[in-house]
Amino acid sequence: DVKVTQSSRYLVKRTGEKVFLECVQDMDHENMFWYRQDPGLGLRLIYFSYDVKMKEKGDIPEGYSVSREKKERFSLILESASTNQTSMYLCASRSSGSGTDTQYFGPGTRLTVL
Amino acid sequence: SQQGEEDPQALSIQEGENATMNCSYKTSINNLQWYRQNSGRGLVHLILIRSNEREKHSGRLRVTLDTSKKSSSLLITASRAADTASYFCAPLRYGGSQGNLIFGKGTKLSVKP
């Protein structure tokens, strides 16, 4: 079974702190994604990566950065957390192989910024 | 990237009834996927239908795809309380950032025992 794990289920941080959200997948997937989910807004894509050291902006990258130093790990970084970044963060991975378009999600990290 | 839009936003039914959710999208696609999300959890893949398919079944799930109308529907038959969740569609078109799955706001299904 594909497994996508996220470092924390719940996280509370203070405004201005640097926050790292870690995501690890165990299926050698090339593609990894970070979404945030807010009531009434659905899931929005923050950043994605097609390969190691490669990153692309999604729809709402402002205030975030990412790092992909190893294939299995994709980190989301909030350089200076703000209260409007309080949200549920979901990581996902997907293979690039033909006919393997299923995306696998982690359990989510609920981040509260005070 | 293209997004699917689910309809209705919320649906409340009794256990044993069928639940139908709809999805519309705007451009051509290679396939369309449906996902389910239990409250406060990650999304789980349910079913994928390719652009050259019109209907697909998986257990109590039936998905249809009408590429001429750019729409899809998900039918859950004989619903159970455990089906209570949010359901999302995700159209996919290959190629660059088009190959990203973009999710809408989902349909929140409540199945009452």
Contacts between the chains, C-beta under 8 A, distances in Angstrom:
chain1	res1	chain2	res2	distance
A	4	B	42	7.5
A	33	B	100	7.1
A	33	B	101	7.7
A	35	B	103	7.5
A	40	B	105	7.1
A	41	B	105	7.0
A	42	B	88	7.7
A	42	B	103	5.8
A	42	B	104	5.3
A	42	B	105	3.8
A	42	B	106	6.3
A	43	B	43	7.8
A	43	B	88	7.4
A	43	B	102	8.0
A	43	B	103	4.1
A	45	B	1	7.2
A	45	B	100	6.1
A	45	B	102	6.2
A	48	B	100	6.0
A	56	B	97	6.6
A	58	B	100	7.2
A	59	B	1	7.5
A	59	B	102	7.6
A	88	B	40	7.6
A	90	B	42	5.7
A	90	B	43	7.1
A	92	B	42	7.8
A	92	B	43	7.6
A	92	B	101	7.9
A	94	B	101	7.7
A	101	B	30	7.8
A	101	B	31	6.0
A	101	B	33	6.9
A	101	B	48	6.4
A	101	B	92	5.8
A	102	B	33	7.2
A	102	B	45	4.7
A	102	B	48	6.6
A	103	B	33	7.6
A	103	B	35	7.8
A	103	B	43	7.7
A	103	B	45	6.7
A	103	B	90	7.6
A	103	B	101	5.4
A	104	B	45	7.3
A	105	B	35	8.0
A	105	B	42	3.5
A	105	B	43	4.5
A	105	B	44	7.1
A	106	B	42	5.3
A	107	B	41	5.8
A	107	B	42	5.0
A	108	B	40	7.0
A	108	B	41	6.3
A	108	B	42	5.2
A	110	B	40	7.3
